[in-house]
Amino acid sequence: MSRTVNRMKSLMSSRSTVQAPSQDDIRRSLVALLSHELRTPLTLVIGGYGLLTDVITKDASKEALSYLEIINQGIARLERLFDEVSLYTEFDQQLR
Protein backbone atom coordinates (compact mmCIF):
# COMPACT_ATOMS: atom_id res chain seq x y z
CA MET A 1 0.00 0.00 0.00
CA SER A 2 2.87 2.40 0.72
CA ARG A 3 4.11 1.80 -2.81
CA THR A 4 0.70 2.90 -4.10
CA VAL A 5 0.78 6.03 -1.96
CA ASN A 6 4.27 6.87 -3.20
CA ARG A 7 3.15 6.41 -6.80
CA MET A 8 0.17 8.70 -6.18
CA LYS A 9 2.47 11.35 -4.64
CA SER A 10 4.80 11.07 -7.61
CA LEU A 11 1.90 11.46 -10.02
CA MET A 12 0.59 14.47 -8.14
CA SER A 13 3.99 16.18 -7.88
CA SER A 14 4.78 15.66 -11.57
CA ARG A 15 1.47 17.23 -12.54
CA SER A 16 1.72 20.08 -10.02
CA THR A 17 4.47 21.77 -12.01
CA VAL A 18 2.16 22.03 -15.02
CA GLN A 19 -1.20 22.27 -13.31
CA ALA A 20 -2.79 20.92 -10.18
CA PRO A 21 -4.58 17.62 -10.80
CA SER A 22 -8.33 17.73 -10.46
CA GLN A 23 -10.13 15.58 -7.93
CA ASP A 24 -11.41 13.47 -10.82
CA ASP A 25 -7.84 12.89 -12.05
CA ILE A 26 -6.75 11.85 -8.58
CA ARG A 27 -9.77 9.54 -8.20
CA ARG A 28 -9.17 7.92 -11.59
CA SER A 29 -5.50 7.39 -10.84
CA LEU A 30 -6.26 5.96 -7.42
CA VAL A 31 -8.84 3.53 -8.80
CA ALA A 32 -6.45 2.37 -11.53
CA LEU A 33 -3.55 1.93 -9.11
CA LEU A 34 -5.60 0.11 -6.50
CA SER A 35 -7.09 -2.16 -9.11
CA HIS A 36 -3.63 -3.11 -10.32
CA GLU A 37 -2.11 -3.43 -6.85
CA LEU A 38 -4.93 -5.69 -5.63
CA ARG A 39 -5.24 -7.81 -8.76
CA THR A 40 -1.64 -9.03 -8.45
CA PRO A 41 -2.13 -10.68 -5.03
CA LEU A 42 -5.47 -12.05 -6.22
CA THR A 43 -3.64 -13.76 -9.08
CA LEU A 44 -1.36 -15.41 -6.51
CA VAL A 45 -4.36 -16.55 -4.46
CA ILE A 46 -5.95 -18.04 -7.57
CA GLY A 47 -2.74 -19.92 -8.39
CA GLY A 48 -2.42 -21.16 -4.82
CA TYR A 49 -6.04 -22.27 -4.83
CA GLY A 50 -5.45 -24.24 -8.02
CA LEU A 51 -2.41 -25.97 -6.56
CA LEU A 52 -4.21 -26.66 -3.30
CA THR A 53 -7.23 -28.18 -4.99
CA ASP A 54 -4.98 -30.42 -7.10
CA VAL A 55 -3.37 -31.80 -3.95
CA ILE A 56 -6.30 -31.86 -1.53
CA THR A 57 -9.29 -33.00 -3.59
CA LYS A 58 -7.97 -36.54 -3.99
CA ASP A 59 -8.32 -37.45 -0.32
CA ALA A 60 -10.24 -34.47 1.08
CA SER A 61 -12.97 -34.62 3.65
CA LYS A 62 -16.31 -32.96 3.02
CA GLU A 63 -15.29 -30.20 5.43
CA ALA A 64 -12.07 -29.48 3.53
CA LEU A 65 -13.96 -29.42 0.24
CA SER A 66 -16.47 -26.97 1.70
CA TYR A 67 -13.59 -24.67 2.72
CA LEU A 68 -12.20 -24.87 -0.79
CA GLU A 69 -15.61 -23.91 -2.14
CA ILE A 70 -15.73 -20.88 0.18
CA ILE A 71 -12.31 -19.81 -1.12
CA ASN A 72 -13.47 -20.30 -4.70
CA GLN A 73 -16.58 -18.18 -4.10
CA GLY A 74 -14.45 -15.41 -2.58
CA ILE A 75 -12.12 -15.49 -5.57
CA ALA A 76 -15.06 -15.27 -7.97
CA ARG A 77 -16.51 -12.33 -6.04
CA LEU A 78 -13.22 -10.44 -6.13
CA GLU A 79 -12.79 -11.15 -9.85
CA ARG A 80 -16.26 -9.74 -10.54
CA LEU A 81 -15.43 -6.67 -8.47
CA PHE A 82 -12.20 -6.07 -10.38
CA ASP A 83 -14.00 -6.56 -13.68
CA GLU A 84 -16.58 -3.96 -12.65
CA VAL A 85 -13.85 -1.52 -11.63
CA SER A 86 -12.10 -2.12 -14.94
CA LEU A 87 -15.31 -1.50 -16.89
CA TYR A 88 -15.99 1.64 -14.87
CA THR A 89 -12.48 2.92 -15.56
CA GLU A 90 -12.79 2.25 -19.29
CA PHE A 91 -16.20 3.90 -19.42
CA ASP A 92 -14.95 6.87 -17.44
CA GLN A 93 -11.99 7.31 -19.81
CA GLN A 94 -14.29 7.28 -22.83
CA LEU A 95 -16.30 10.11 -21.31
CA ARG A 96 -13.22 12.32 -21.01
C-alpha positions as CSV (number, residue, x, y, z in Angstrom):
1,M,0.0,0.0,0.0
2,S,2.9,2.4,0.7
3,R,4.1,1.8,-2.8
4,T,0.7,2.9,-4.1
5,V,0.8,6.0,-2.0
6,N,4.3,6.9,-3.2
7,R,3.2,6.4,-6.8
8,M,0.2,8.7,-6.2
9,K,2.5,11.4,-4.6
10,S,4.8,11.1,-7.6
11,L,1.9,11.5,-10.0
12,M,0.6,14.5,-8.1
13,S,4.0,16.2,-7.9
14,S,4.8,15.7,-11.6
15,R,1.5,17.2,-12.5
16,S,1.7,20.1,-10.0
17,T,4.5,21.8,-12.0
18,V,2.2,22.0,-15.0
19,Q,-1.2,22.3,-13.3
20,A,-2.8,20.9,-10.2
21,P,-4.6,17.6,-10.8
22,S,-8.3,17.7,-10.5
23,Q,-10.1,15.6,-7.9
24,D,-11.4,13.5,-10.8
25,D,-7.8,12.9,-12.1
26,I,-6.8,11.8,-8.6
27,R,-9.8,9.5,-8.2
28,R,-9.2,7.9,-11.6
29,S,-5.5,7.4,-10.8
30,L,-6.3,6.0,-7.4
31,V,-8.8,3.5,-8.8
32,A,-6.5,2.4,-11.5
33,L,-3.5,1.9,-9.1
34,L,-5.6,0.1,-6.5
35,S,-7.1,-2.2,-9.1
36,H,-3.6,-3.1,-10.3
37,E,-2.1,-3.4,-6.8
38,L,-4.9,-5.7,-5.6
39,R,-5.2,-7.8,-8.8
40,T,-1.6,-9.0,-8.4
41,P,-2.1,-10.7,-5.0
42,L,-5.5,-12.1,-6.2
43,T,-3.6,-13.8,-9.1
44,L,-1.4,-15.4,-6.5
45,V,-4.4,-16.5,-4.5
46,I,-6.0,-18.0,-7.6
47,G,-2.7,-19.9,-8.4
48,G,-2.4,-21.2,-4.8
49,Y,-6.0,-22.3,-4.8
50,G,-5.4,-24.2,-8.0
51,L,-2.4,-26.0,-6.6
52,L,-4.2,-26.7,-3.3
53,T,-7.2,-28.2,-5.0
54,D,-5.0,-30.4,-7.1
55,V,-3.4,-31.8,-3.9
56,I,-6.3,-31.9,-1.5
57,T,-9.3,-33.0,-3.6
58,K,-8.0,-36.5,-4.0
59,D,-8.3,-37.4,-0.3
60,A,-10.2,-34.5,1.1
61,S,-13.0,-34.6,3.7
62,K,-16.3,-33.0,3.0
63,E,-15.3,-30.2,5.4
64,A,-12.1,-29.5,3.5
65,L,-14.0,-29.4,0.2
66,S,-16.5,-27.0,1.7
67,Y,-13.6,-24.7,2.7
68,L,-12.2,-24.9,-0.8
69,E,-15.6,-23.9,-2.1
70,I,-15.7,-20.9,0.2
71,I,-12.3,-19.8,-1.1
72,N,-13.5,-20.3,-4.7
73,Q,-16.6,-18.2,-4.1
74,G,-14.5,-15.4,-2.6
75,I,-12.1,-15.5,-5.6
76,A,-15.1,-15.3,-8.0
77,R,-16.5,-12.3,-6.0
78,L,-13.2,-10.4,-6.1
79,E,-12.8,-11.2,-9.8
80,R,-16.3,-9.7,-10.5
81,L,-15.4,-6.7,-8.5
82,F,-12.2,-6.1,-10.4
83,D,-14.0,-6.6,-13.7
84,E,-16.6,-4.0,-12.6
85,V,-13.8,-1.5,-11.6
86,S,-12.1,-2.1,-14.9
87,L,-15.3,-1.5,-16.9
88,Y,-16.0,1.6,-14.9
89,T,-12.5,2.9,-15.6
90,E,-12.8,2.2,-19.3
91,F,-16.2,3.9,-19.4
92,D,-15.0,6.9,-17.4
93,Q,-12.0,7.3,-19.8
94,Q,-14.3,7.3,-22.8
95,L,-16.3,10.1,-21.3
96,R,-13.2,12.3,-21.0
